[in-house]
Amino acid sequence: MAEDVRRTDSGIEVKRVYTADDLAGWDPDTKLGMPGEYPYTRGVYPNMYRGRPWTIRPYSGFGTAEATNERWKLLLANGSTGLSCAFDLPTQMGYDSDHPRAEGEVGKVGVAIDSIEDMRLLLDGMPLDKVTTSMTINATASILLLLYVLVAEENGIPSTALGGTIQNDILKEYVARGTYIYPPRQSMRLITDIFAYCQENVPQWNTISISGYHIREAGSTAVQEIAFTLANGIAYVEAAVAAGLSVDDFAPRLSFFWNGHNNFFEEIAKFRAARRMWAKIMTERFGAKDDKSKLLRFHTQTGGSTLTAQQPENNIMRVTIQAMAAVLGGTQSLHTNGFDEAIGLPTARAARVALRTQQVIASESGVVDTVDPLAGSYFVESLTDAVEEGAWAYLDKIDGMGGAVSAIEQGFMQDEIEAAAYEFAKAVDAGDKIIVGVNKYTEGEVEAAEVFPIDPAMQHQQADRVRRLKAERDQDAVRHALDDVAAAARGTQNLLLPMKEALRAKATLGEVSDVLRAEFGVYQPTR
């Protein structure tokens, strides 16, 4: 009889049964501690969800600013407690909606934001002093943040009262996602300028959401997800310190963004291991003294790459499993995917089901009643240690290459993710990895699913809007303001100061990005 070997998605062998022998020599005081205390394995806050549940933060953005604003109001009316914005590809890549390269992509996978006028429409009626907003934006993160601040100030809300997050994690774009503009080292300057600007002007804002989500979506394992993400986090801290910032001045506003996948216990172990590792990194490597600098606070989104177009209702179960793992792993905020997102943007029905999934977990499951209920489990603690051990091994390799930026330039992370994705695909094709409805329990005739409609006329309306703005504004004021941005890019001034004035004068996102393209160059991958 063949040996029955079970493994997690990261290849960690899972034993038939775990006993106290598996934790021989394991010290709960050093490995666990108490919730809200170093090393934060059990959570970053003493009470976790007994005080209040995680922030329910549905991710939404499509078409025009008006359409997304309407969806946000629907979500808030149905119990969402935070906002999260998806931007279309032209906005992410620094192109206005009237640019030839934007043709066919305007408003397709997120909302199109070209100028301060669009941001005014997006935020119309939003209680910006009461609700936090997360923006999934990287290369143009500084521009979207400044537009948000400008509109808030127009509405009498000072920037010091604003709370939210910009993803602003450009390193993972070179590794896994591709929405970069400038070369890595110039992009790092923008990031450290954001750290410094927000420390002074937007102190409650999370200046970066260091993202493993897209690394996992590209095909990484859970171990690779936390290893490569923490390596990028180390690089950001090093860059900020090199720019003259004090660790305890900016580190409390760092946050993380993880993926939630289907291997339930490995995902829980991943979250717990990542928290413990970051506390150790910040304490021992960077000498952080402020406890807030050591906290790995994170948002989780359920795994988009796990969703199937076949039997899409099965995705409701997948999302529920992933959301439960995130909650048991101690997430601070959570987005649950719509069951139809393998087909298109989520319909209003799918978005409502996803929102209700979180509310059922929070209100009916009992998981909020005690902190870290799986602590001390022979299996969970052994698996947490195994995930951590694998991640440290990767970090040692990356350190040996000179850090995350050098490892990215050498293609190390990219190659590792590609190999993991290939192995997973082979396992699915061979039937060794079961995907319900895809390679097992399949059906013949499939009922056509409802698909979210995208109005083709919307792109033309958005392009016309930005053309009108460019025709009607004070052209001299815009030109002078953009000249100031160029001068700052050539020097050492914080770039966000002249950028804010240019955006106030109605310079567009594409125009500001073009100035920086001219000064910084455009990144061209070499492999």
SEVO-790499 format. One line per field, with one value per residue (C-alpha): x, y, z negated. Coordinates in Angstrom, 2 decimals. Layout:
N
x <- X|...
y <- Y|...
z <- Z|...
***
This chain:
527
x <- 0.00|1.41|2.28|-0.43|1.60|-0.34|1.21|0.14|0.21|3.77|4.86|4.99|4.20|1.10|1.21|-1.74|-1.95|-0.11|0.73|2.61|5.80|5.57|6.00|8.78|10.92|8.40|8.16|4.77|6.18|8.65|6.60|3.22|3.12|-0.24|-2.40|-1.19|2.26|5.57|6.00|2.33|1.78|-1.67|-2.70|-1.73|-4.38|-5.24|-8.99|-8.99|-12.63|-14.15|-13.72|-15.05|-14.91|-12.45|-13.22|-15.53|-13.92|-15.40|-13.21|-15.07|-14.39|-15.57|-16.45|-16.79|-16.39|-20.17|-20.83|-18.32|-19.71|-23.15|-21.82|-19.98|-23.19|-24.96|-22.23|-22.22|-26.01|-25.72|-23.24|-19.79|-17.52|-14.73|-14.18|-11.73|-11.11|-10.04|-8.63|-8.61|-5.37|-4.78|-5.01|-2.63|-0.16|-0.27|-2.30|-5.30|-8.50|-7.97|-4.52|-4.27|-2.90|-6.04|-8.29|-10.47|-9.34|-11.02|-13.17|-12.84|-11.16|-11.60|-12.62|-11.02|-9.58|-7.89|-8.11|-9.38|-12.79|-13.08|-12.01|-14.71|-17.33|-15.90|-16.00|-19.31|-21.29|-18.62|-18.05|-14.28|-13.77|-15.64|-14.80|-11.36|-10.53|-8.07|-6.76|-5.15|-2.70|1.07|3.02|0.61|-0.14|1.21|-1.11|-4.27|-3.41|-2.95|-6.22|-8.00|-6.44|-7.31|-10.99|-11.20|-9.72|-12.23|-14.94|-13.49|-11.80|-8.13|-5.63|-4.76|-8.29|-8.07|-7.59|-6.92|-4.31|-2.55|-1.03|2.09|4.02|5.95|8.47|5.85|4.81|8.19|7.83|4.25|1.86|3.44|1.79|5.10|6.23|9.64|12.78|12.91|15.31|13.47|10.20|11.69|12.32|8.63|7.74|10.05|8.78|5.26|6.42|7.88|4.94|2.34|4.30|4.02|0.64|-1.51|-0.38|-3.27|-2.76|-1.18|1.52|2.07|0.30|3.13|1.39|1.70|-1.69|-0.47|2.59|0.18|-2.10|0.92|1.30|3.52|3.13|2.08|5.70|6.91|4.11|5.25|8.98|8.99|6.58|8.63|11.77|10.11|9.09|12.71|13.74|11.21|12.37|16.02|15.24|13.38|16.20|18.73|16.61|17.05|13.75|13.66|12.20|9.75|8.51|7.23|7.04|3.78|1.99|3.25|0.63|0.41|-1.98|-2.31|-4.13|-6.56|-6.43|-8.17|-5.64|-7.34|-4.76|-1.74|-3.34|-3.93|-0.33|0.88|-0.77|0.52|4.07|4.23|3.24|5.93|8.60|7.90|8.08|11.48|12.71|11.68|13.07|16.36|17.22|16.02|16.07|12.48|11.55|7.91|5.69|3.52|6.52|6.58|2.94|2.14|-1.32|-2.92|-5.82|-6.86|-8.61|-9.89|-8.05|-9.13|-7.05|-8.95|-12.29|-13.67|-15.88|-17.26|-20.02|-19.44|-21.71|-18.98|-16.93|-19.23|-17.91|-14.32|-14.62|-16.19|-13.34|-10.75|-12.49|-12.68|-8.94|-8.23|-10.35|-8.84|-5.44|-6.17|-6.81|-7.58|-9.78|-11.23|-12.59|-14.57|-14.70|-17.93|-18.71|-18.89|-15.50|-13.97|-16.45|-16.40|-16.75|-19.02|-22.70|-24.64|-26.06|-22.63|-21.25|-24.12|-23.55|-19.84|-20.67|-23.20|-20.58|-18.47|-21.47|-22.54|-19.02|-18.89|-22.40|-23.20|-20.04|-18.73|-15.15|-15.12|-15.66|-12.08|-8.69|-6.62|-8.76|-6.34|-3.34|-1.67|-3.01|-0.32|-1.00|-1.40|1.67|3.79|2.59|3.19|6.78|7.25|5.93|8.17|11.22|10.66|10.18|13.38|15.30|14.11|14.95|18.49|18.87|17.55|19.86|22.75|21.79|21.94|18.28|14.90|15.72|18.80|16.89|14.18|16.75|18.29|14.86|15.08|11.60|10.05|11.68|10.62|7.00|6.95|8.24|5.62|2.82|3.98|4.00|0.48|-0.81|0.73|-0.93|-4.32|-3.87|-2.87|-5.82|-3.53|-4.92|-8.72|-10.59|-14.29|-16.23|-13.07|-11.27|-13.73|-17.47|-17.97|-21.27|-22.39|-24.70|-23.94|-26.47|-25.22|-24.17|-25.18|-22.29|-21.72|-22.35|-19.74|-21.19|-18.86|-20.12|-18.69|-15.10|-15.90|-17.70|-14.72|-12.26|-14.43|-14.50|-10.72|-10.44|-12.87|-10.88|-7.67|-9.32|-10.96|-8.32|-5.63|-2.92|-0.14|-0.77|-0.63|2.57|4.36|3.21|4.44|7.78|8.07|7.44|10.21|12.63|11.86|12.43|15.89|16.69|16.04|12.83|9.91|8.03|4.58|4.70|4.87|2.72|-0.10|-0.02|-0.02|-3.07|-4.79|-4.24|-6.03|-2.99|-4.03|-2.71|-1.23|0.51|2.17|3.21|4.64|6.82|8.25|8.68|10.79|12.95|13.13|12.83|10.60|11.46|12.21|12.57|15.72|14.42
y <- 0.00|3.38|5.77|8.42|11.65|14.91|18.31|21.93|24.21|25.18|21.55|21.19|17.60|17.16|14.24|11.95|13.15|15.65|15.18|16.96|15.35|17.64|20.62|19.18|22.07|24.57|27.57|29.32|32.42|33.11|31.68|33.08|35.57|37.24|39.02|42.56|41.72|40.81|38.72|39.33|35.79|35.86|39.23|42.88|43.99|42.53|42.27|41.80|41.34|41.46|45.24|45.53|43.28|43.76|46.51|45.17|46.78|45.69|46.43|48.32|50.51|50.56|52.89|56.51|58.20|58.64|54.90|53.92|56.52|54.96|51.46|52.81|54.34|51.00|49.15|51.63|51.42|47.62|47.64|48.15|49.87|51.01|51.94|50.34|51.65|49.81|51.97|51.19|50.29|53.72|55.36|52.77|53.29|57.09|57.71|59.99|58.55|60.44|58.90|56.45|53.75|54.01|52.98|50.03|50.01|53.08|52.08|48.38|46.89|49.91|53.54|56.13|59.10|61.73|64.91|66.67|66.91|63.13|62.81|65.29|63.09|59.90|61.27|63.12|62.56|60.33|60.96|61.25|62.23|59.10|56.36|55.14|54.56|52.11|52.77|49.96|52.11|51.92|53.81|56.77|56.41|59.86|61.50|59.73|60.45|64.14|64.34|62.71|65.22|68.18|67.20|66.58|70.02|71.59|70.02|71.47|68.27|68.81|66.22|65.49|64.06|61.64|57.91|55.32|53.44|53.64|50.40|52.19|48.89|49.25|46.46|43.72|45.30|44.40|40.89|39.93|42.46|44.86|48.24|50.04|53.17|54.31|52.28|50.72|53.13|56.24|54.66|54.15|57.88|58.56|56.12|57.65|61.12|59.86|58.57|61.96|63.96|61.93|61.99|65.77|66.28|63.12|61.40|58.93|57.59|54.18|55.18|51.75|48.40|45.98|43.44|39.70|39.51|39.93|37.77|34.96|35.75|35.30|31.73|31.82|29.49|30.74|30.57|32.57|35.09|36.07|35.75|37.97|40.46|40.84|41.17|44.08|45.53|45.41|47.25|50.03|50.48|50.56|53.15|55.36|55.18|55.97|59.01|60.29|59.19|57.72|54.20|55.01|58.08|56.17|52.46|52.71|53.65|50.65|48.03|44.77|43.11|39.33|36.85|34.31|30.87|27.55|25.55|26.59|25.77|26.83|30.23|30.70|29.65|32.09|35.07|34.13|33.46|36.73|38.72|37.07|37.52|41.22|41.93|40.24|42.09|45.50|44.87|43.14|44.42|48.00|48.68|49.91|51.07|52.03|48.94|50.28|50.00|46.24|45.53|43.75|45.18|43.76|43.68|40.43|39.82|36.39|34.76|35.95|33.29|30.55|31.56|29.48|30.45|26.89|26.49|30.02|29.49|27.19|30.35|31.37|28.40|29.11|32.74|31.73|29.30|31.93|34.64|32.36|31.66|35.40|36.07|33.19|34.49|37.95|40.26|43.95|44.38|42.07|42.04|39.04|38.49|38.27|34.74|35.91|37.65|34.90|36.08|39.86|42.68|41.71|42.31|44.08|40.70|39.09|42.09|41.84|38.10|38.78|41.49|39.28|36.50|38.68|39.78|36.16|35.26|38.29|37.90|34.19|32.05|32.87|33.37|36.94|35.79|34.79|35.87|33.40|30.35|27.93|28.88|25.85|23.44|20.85|21.08|24.84|25.68|23.09|24.43|28.06|27.15|25.29|28.19|30.60|28.38|28.24|32.01|32.74|30.51|32.64|35.88|34.62|33.97|37.42|39.09|37.21|38.76|42.27|42.66|42.73|45.29|43.36|40.06|41.56|42.92|39.43|37.84|35.59|36.17|36.07|32.70|31.18|32.27|31.02|27.61|27.35|28.34|25.73|22.98|23.92|23.92|20.51|19.13|20.42|19.01|15.62|15.57|15.49|18.85|18.80|21.93|21.22|21.85|22.11|18.77|16.84|16.95|18.68|19.26|19.18|22.02|25.17|27.92|31.28|33.54|37.15|39.36|42.90|45.26|47.82|50.61|51.29|54.87|55.50|55.52|58.25|60.30|60.05|60.98|63.97|65.07|65.22|67.00|69.68|70.13|70.61|73.14|75.26|75.54|78.21|76.80|79.10|78.08|74.40|74.81|76.65|74.10|71.18|72.95|73.01|69.25|68.70|70.87|68.95|65.63|66.84|67.97|66.68|68.50|66.35|65.73|65.75|69.47|70.73|67.81|68.92|72.45|71.12|68.94|71.87|73.87|71.04|69.29|65.74|62.45|61.72|65.08|64.75|61.19|62.36|64.93|62.20|59.88|62.56|63.03|59.45|57.35|54.32|50.88|48.24|44.70|42.99|39.44
z <- 0.00|1.03|-1.76|-2.25|-2.29|-2.69|-2.15|-2.45|0.57|-0.45|-0.44|-4.24|-5.19|-7.33|-9.77|-10.44|-14.03|-16.20|-19.86|-22.62|-21.29|-18.25|-20.56|-22.70|-23.94|-22.63|-24.96|-24.91|-26.59|-23.77|-20.89|-21.89|-24.70|-25.24|-22.65|-22.18|-23.54|-21.89|-19.73|-18.77|-17.50|-19.10|-17.69|-17.71|-20.24|-23.66|-23.02|-19.23|-18.12|-21.61|-21.40|-17.87|-14.80|-11.98|-9.48|-6.77|-3.74|-0.39|2.61|5.31|8.30|11.89|14.72|13.77|10.41|10.24|10.73|8.05|5.66|6.10|5.29|2.21|0.89|1.40|-0.51|-3.39|-3.62|-3.89|-6.77|-5.26|-7.77|-5.42|-1.79|0.63|4.12|7.27|10.08|13.77|15.55|17.17|13.74|12.29|15.15|15.13|18.31|18.69|20.13|23.41|23.98|26.93|24.62|22.46|25.35|24.35|20.71|19.22|16.25|16.97|13.89|11.63|11.59|13.88|11.96|14.12|12.07|8.99|10.67|10.79|7.15|6.14|7.82|6.31|2.75|3.00|-0.19|-1.77|-5.52|-5.15|-8.79|-9.95|-7.45|-6.38|-2.73|-1.24|2.26|4.24|6.14|6.47|9.14|8.94|5.22|4.36|6.90|5.69|2.06|2.80|4.74|1.78|-0.62|1.63|1.86|-1.88|-2.55|-0.14|-2.32|-5.51|-6.71|-7.57|-6.39|-10.04|-10.48|-7.55|-7.99|-5.33|-3.37|-0.03|1.18|2.45|2.67|5.90|5.35|5.68|9.00|10.46|9.03|9.66|11.12|13.61|12.96|12.52|14.34|13.11|12.32|8.82|7.17|8.41|7.28|3.83|3.60|4.19|1.43|-1.15|-0.18|-0.93|-4.33|-5.20|-3.83|-5.73|-8.97|-8.83|-7.16|-7.24|-10.46|-10.71|-7.18|-6.56|-4.10|-2.60|-2.49|-1.86|0.27|0.43|2.09|5.65|5.04|4.12|7.06|9.35|8.09|5.00|2.06|-1.38|-2.57|0.44|-0.07|-3.55|-2.82|0.27|-1.28|-4.45|-2.32|-0.51|-3.87|-5.03|-1.85|-2.49|-6.07|-4.97|-2.28|-4.74|-7.29|-4.53|-3.63|-7.20|-8.77|-12.26|-12.43|-15.19|-13.31|-10.25|-11.12|-13.15|-9.90|-7.91|-7.15|-5.23|-2.79|-2.63|-0.45|-1.87|-0.21|-0.73|-2.77|-5.98|-8.65|-6.59|-6.03|-9.76|-10.42|-7.76|-9.41|-12.87|-11.62|-9.67|-12.76|-14.87|-12.19|-11.65|-15.39|-15.50|-12.38|-13.66|-17.15|-16.38|-12.91|-13.10|-16.84|-17.02|-20.51|-20.00|-20.31|-17.48|-15.16|-15.76|-14.93|-11.70|-11.11|-7.99|-5.58|-3.95|-0.65|0.24|3.13|6.55|8.27|6.40|7.92|10.78|13.69|13.58|10.98|9.66|6.63|5.25|4.78|1.93|-0.06|0.92|-0.15|-3.47|-4.25|-3.34|-5.38|-8.44|-8.14|-8.01|-11.07|-13.04|-11.94|-13.36|-10.39|-11.00|-7.93|-5.32|-1.79|-0.63|3.13|5.08|6.26|9.90|10.08|12.24|14.89|14.50|12.03|9.11|9.63|6.87|5.79|5.52|3.62|1.15|0.59|-0.01|-2.53|-4.32|-4.53|-6.80|-8.83|-9.45|-10.58|-12.89|-14.32|-14.30|-14.36|-17.85|-16.59|-17.95|-21.52|-22.38|-21.09|-19.02|-19.84|-18.11|-20.27|-21.76|-19.14|-18.46|-14.73|-14.41|-16.47|-14.62|-11.29|-12.33|-13.22|-9.91|-7.84|-9.74|-9.26|-5.51|-5.29|-7.26|-4.83|-1.93|-3.77|-4.36|-0.61|0.26|-2.27|-0.64|2.71|1.28|0.32|2.04|4.74|5.86|5.70|7.91|10.35|10.54|11.11|8.06|6.67|10.13|10.89|7.58|8.05|11.63|10.55|7.78|10.16|12.67|10.06|8.94|12.52|13.14|10.01|11.15|14.66|13.22|10.82|7.79|6.71|6.76|7.81|7.34|10.53|12.63|12.54|10.34|9.72|13.04|14.81|18.41|19.43|17.47|16.94|18.17|15.31|14.90|16.02|14.79|17.71|18.78|20.92|23.90|24.05|20.59|21.89|24.39|21.74|19.41|22.18|23.13|19.48|19.19|22.57|21.36|18.15|20.10|22.41|19.72|16.95|16.46|18.75|17.49|13.88|14.84|16.86|14.06|11.48|13.60|14.06|10.26|10.14|12.70|10.74|7.53|9.32|10.41|6.87|3.37|2.36|1.22|4.47|2.91|2.14|5.75|6.94|4.65|6.08|9.64|8.94|7.22|10.42|12.33|13.75|14.54|13.26|16.69|16.92|13.51|14.38|17.71|15.95|13.75|16.75|18.38|15.27|13.91|17.05|17.58|16.24|18.86|17.47|18.69|18.50
***
